[in-house]
């Protein structure tokens, strides 16, 4: 059964490869050679970092018992693997000592870099007061990330395990190391105090996702789908939709960076005329 399920998983990854390549080679990376562009990226990407935590917790609630009275869930291996991922993501190492979620670490990196956290802070405050993310999306989410976040929460509320796990595995964990390896190295070398936390965050994700979390998530997906063609087809559909939303978000961020450059050039031409 393991051989069959692994073969099915590899077939899925071959099908996803062209779409993944579009994300890994997205022109967004070529435009992130200036610090202002990285700031725009961070101010948008933080929402993806946040909704990832919600996606992860939805999986934890599906694969483990998080309520009371407690009872053992059926898949012992999935229970172990998802709890290990939650531990890293929700209570990982902080470079200044102690522990923090990767979301909190990313927000700290934004502050060090000089990025604006007001939009994400407003979102966190409003949902802590009971605001519904879907009915208030125009108010709470920037245009660049709205569709991406709503797609995540639509799947969270639909609560299908294969969909959630596929989005997590191929829309998030599997693609993140390849994306992040393209970012930030030069800025950190030039100004380590400003970019050290972002550099730490990126390196943590490259290590966690590529070496541990990605393979763990794939293992859980194999165990759930086994050699069931219908389940693997569902996994493919969910994965394609997640990767498509990622690419659209990258397209939107790129447009914002291009607009920033146009405005900056106009400002310089006026200032030095």
C-alpha positions as CSV (number, residue, x, y, z in Angstrom):
1,X,0.0,0.0,0.0
2,X,2.8,2.4,0.8
3,X,4.4,1.9,-2.6
4,X,1.1,2.5,-4.4
5,X,0.3,5.6,-2.4
6,X,3.8,7.0,-2.9
7,X,3.5,6.4,-6.6
8,X,0.2,8.3,-6.6
9,X,1.8,11.1,-4.7
10,X,4.6,11.4,-7.2
11,X,2.2,11.4,-10.1
12,X,0.4,14.3,-8.4
13,X,3.7,16.2,-8.0
14,X,4.5,15.7,-11.7
15,X,1.1,17.2,-12.6
16,X,1.7,20.2,-10.3
17,X,5.2,20.8,-11.5
18,X,4.4,23.3,-14.4
19,X,2.3,25.5,-12.1
20,X,4.9,25.3,-9.3
21,X,7.5,26.4,-11.8
22,X,5.5,29.5,-12.6
23,X,5.6,30.5,-9.0
24,X,9.2,29.6,-8.4
25,X,10.3,31.6,-11.4
26,X,7.8,34.4,-11.0
27,X,9.0,37.9,-12.1
28,X,8.2,39.2,-8.7
29,X,11.6,38.1,-7.5
30,X,13.4,40.1,-10.1
31,X,11.8,43.2,-8.8
32,X,12.7,42.7,-5.2
33,X,16.2,44.0,-5.5
34,X,15.4,47.2,-3.6
35,X,14.5,47.4,0.0
36,X,11.3,49.4,-0.7
37,X,10.0,46.4,-2.8
38,X,10.7,44.0,0.0
39,X,8.7,46.3,2.4
40,X,5.7,46.1,0.0
41,X,6.1,42.4,-0.2
42,X,6.2,42.0,3.6
43,X,3.2,44.2,4.2
44,X,1.2,41.9,2.0
45,X,2.8,38.5,2.7
46,X,2.1,38.8,6.4
47,X,-1.5,38.0,5.7
48,X,-0.4,34.7,4.2
49,X,1.8,34.0,7.2
50,X,-1.3,34.6,9.4
51,X,-3.8,32.5,7.5
52,X,-1.3,29.7,7.4
53,X,-1.6,29.4,11.1
54,X,-5.3,29.1,10.8
55,X,-5.0,26.4,8.1
56,X,-2.5,24.5,10.4
57,X,-4.9,24.7,13.4
58,X,-7.8,23.5,11.3
59,X,-5.7,20.4,10.4
60,X,-4.7,19.9,14.0
61,X,-8.4,19.9,15.0
62,X,-9.1,17.3,12.2
63,X,-6.2,15.0,13.0
64,X,-6.0,15.2,16.8
65,X,-8.4,15.7,19.6
66,X,-8.3,19.3,20.7
67,X,-11.5,19.4,22.8
68,X,-12.6,17.9,26.1
69,X,-13.3,15.2,27.1
70,X,-10.2,14.0,25.3
71,X,-10.2,10.8,23.2
72,X,-7.5,9.2,21.1
73,X,-7.8,9.8,17.4
74,X,-7.4,6.9,14.9
75,X,-4.3,7.9,12.9
76,X,-1.5,7.9,15.5
77,X,1.2,8.8,13.0
78,X,-0.7,11.8,11.6
79,X,-1.4,12.9,15.2
80,X,2.3,12.9,15.9
81,X,3.4,14.6,12.7
82,X,0.8,17.5,12.8
83,X,1.5,18.2,16.5
84,X,5.2,18.4,15.7
85,X,4.5,20.9,12.9
86,X,2.3,23.0,15.2
87,X,5.0,23.0,17.9
88,X,7.5,24.5,15.4
89,X,5.1,27.0,13.8
90,X,3.3,28.2,16.9
91,X,6.2,28.1,19.4
92,X,9.4,28.2,17.4
93,X,12.7,29.6,18.4
94,X,13.1,33.4,18.5
95,X,16.6,34.8,17.7
96,X,16.4,37.0,20.7
97,X,15.7,34.1,23.0
98,X,12.6,32.3,24.0
99,X,9.9,31.2,21.7
100,X,7.3,32.8,19.3
101,X,5.0,31.8,16.6
102,X,6.3,32.3,13.1
103,X,3.6,34.9,12.6
104,X,4.9,36.9,15.6
105,X,8.5,36.6,14.4
106,X,7.5,37.8,10.9
107,X,5.7,40.8,12.5
108,X,8.8,41.6,14.5
109,X,10.9,41.4,11.3
110,X,8.5,43.9,9.7
111,X,9.0,46.4,12.5
112,X,12.8,46.0,12.3
113,X,12.7,46.5,8.5
114,X,10.5,49.6,8.8
115,X,7.3,48.0,7.3
116,X,3.8,49.2,8.3
117,X,2.0,46.7,10.5
118,X,-1.2,48.7,11.0
119,X,-3.3,46.6,8.6
120,X,-2.4,43.3,10.0
121,X,-2.7,44.6,13.5
122,X,-6.2,45.9,12.7
123,X,-7.1,42.4,11.4
124,X,-5.8,40.7,14.5
125,X,-7.7,43.1,16.8
126,X,-11.0,42.8,14.9
127,X,-11.0,39.0,14.8
128,X,-10.1,39.0,18.5
129,X,-13.3,41.0,19.0
130,X,-15.3,38.4,17.1
131,X,-15.3,39.9,13.5
132,X,-16.0,37.3,10.7
133,X,-13.2,37.3,8.2
134,X,-15.5,36.5,5.2
135,X,-18.2,39.0,5.8
136,X,-15.7,41.8,6.5
137,X,-13.0,40.9,4.0
138,X,-13.2,44.3,2.1
139,X,-12.7,46.1,5.4
140,X,-10.1,43.8,6.9
141,X,-8.0,42.6,4.0
142,X,-5.8,44.5,1.5
143,X,-6.9,44.0,-2.1
144,X,-3.7,42.1,-3.0
145,X,-4.3,39.3,-0.6
146,X,-8.1,39.2,-0.2
147,X,-8.8,36.4,-2.7
148,X,-5.9,34.3,-1.3
149,X,-7.1,34.6,2.3
150,X,-10.7,34.0,1.5
151,X,-9.8,30.9,-0.5
152,X,-8.0,29.6,2.6
153,X,-11.0,30.3,4.9
154,X,-13.5,28.9,2.4
155,X,-11.7,25.6,2.7
156,X,-11.3,25.8,6.4
157,X,-15.1,26.3,6.8
158,X,-15.8,23.5,4.3
159,X,-13.6,21.3,6.6
160,X,-12.6,18.6,4.1
161,X,-9.5,16.9,5.3
162,X,-8.0,16.1,1.9
163,X,-8.6,19.6,0.6
164,X,-7.0,21.2,3.7
165,X,-4.0,18.8,3.7
166,X,-3.4,19.3,0.0
167,X,-3.5,23.1,0.3
168,X,-1.2,22.9,3.3
169,X,1.2,20.5,1.6
170,X,1.4,21.8,-2.0
171,X,0.2,25.4,-1.6
172,X,2.3,26.1,1.4
173,X,4.9,23.7,2.8
174,X,6.2,22.3,-0.4
175,X,6.6,25.6,-2.3
176,X,7.9,27.9,0.5
177,X,11.5,26.8,0.6
178,X,12.0,27.3,-3.1
179,X,10.3,30.8,-2.9
180,X,12.2,32.0,0.1
181,X,15.6,30.9,-1.1
182,X,15.4,33.6,-3.7
183,X,14.9,36.5,-1.2
184,X,16.8,38.8,1.2
185,X,20.4,37.5,1.2
186,X,22.0,40.7,-0.1
187,X,20.0,43.0,2.2
188,X,21.0,41.0,5.2
189,X,24.7,41.2,4.2
190,X,24.5,45.0,3.7
191,X,22.4,45.8,6.8
192,X,22.1,42.9,9.2
193,X,20.5,44.8,12.1
194,X,17.6,45.8,9.8
195,X,17.1,42.4,8.1
196,X,18.4,39.9,10.7
197,X,14.9,38.7,11.9
198,X,13.6,38.3,8.4
199,X,16.7,36.4,7.4
200,X,16.2,34.2,10.5
201,X,12.6,33.6,9.6
202,X,13.4,32.7,6.0
203,X,16.2,30.3,7.0
204,X,13.9,28.7,9.6
205,X,11.3,28.1,6.9
206,X,13.8,26.7,4.4
207,X,15.1,24.3,7.1
208,X,11.7,23.4,8.6
209,X,9.7,23.1,5.5
210,X,12.2,21.4,3.2
211,X,13.7,19.0,5.7
212,X,10.8,18.3,8.1
213,X,7.4,19.8,7.6
214,X,7.1,19.2,3.8
215,X,8.0,15.4,4.1
216,X,5.7,15.1,7.1
217,X,2.8,16.6,5.3
218,X,3.3,14.4,2.3
219,X,3.4,11.3,4.5
220,X,0.1,12.2,6.1
221,X,-1.5,12.8,2.7
222,X,-0.2,9.4,1.5
223,X,-1.7,7.7,4.6
224,X,-5.1,9.3,4.0
225,X,-5.4,9.0,0.2
226,X,-3.7,5.6,0.0
227,X,-4.2,4.3,-3.5
228,X,-7.8,5.7,-3.9
229,X,-7.9,7.5,-7.3
230,X,-10.8,9.7,-6.3
231,X,-9.0,11.0,-3.2
232,X,-5.9,11.7,-5.2
233,X,-8.0,13.5,-7.9
234,X,-9.5,15.7,-5.1
235,X,-6.0,16.3,-3.8
236,X,-4.9,17.5,-7.2
237,X,-7.8,19.8,-7.6
238,X,-7.3,21.4,-4.2
239,X,-3.5,21.7,-4.8
240,X,-4.0,23.4,-8.2
241,X,-6.5,25.9,-6.8
242,X,-4.1,26.7,-3.9
243,X,-1.1,27.2,-6.2
244,X,-3.3,29.3,-8.6
245,X,-4.2,31.6,-5.7
246,X,-0.6,31.9,-4.7
247,X,0.4,33.0,-8.2
248,X,-2.5,35.5,-8.3
249,X,-1.3,37.0,-5.1
250,X,2.3,37.3,-6.4
251,X,0.8,39.0,-9.5
252,X,-1.0,41.5,-7.3
253,X,2.1,42.3,-5.2
254,X,4.2,42.7,-8.3
255,X,1.7,45.3,-9.7
256,X,2.0,47.2,-6.4
257,X,5.8,47.2,-6.6
258,X,5.7,48.4,-10.1
259,X,3.3,51.3,-9.2
260,X,5.7,52.2,-6.3
261,X,8.6,52.4,-8.8
262,X,6.6,54.6,-11.1
263,X,5.6,57.0,-8.3
264,X,9.2,57.0,-7.0
265,X,10.6,57.9,-10.4
266,X,8.1,60.7,-10.8
267,X,9.0,62.0,-7.4
268,X,12.7,62.0,-8.2
269,X,12.2,63.7,-11.5
270,X,10.2,66.5,-9.8
271,X,12.7,66.8,-6.9
272,X,15.7,67.1,-9.1
273,X,14.2,69.1,-12.0
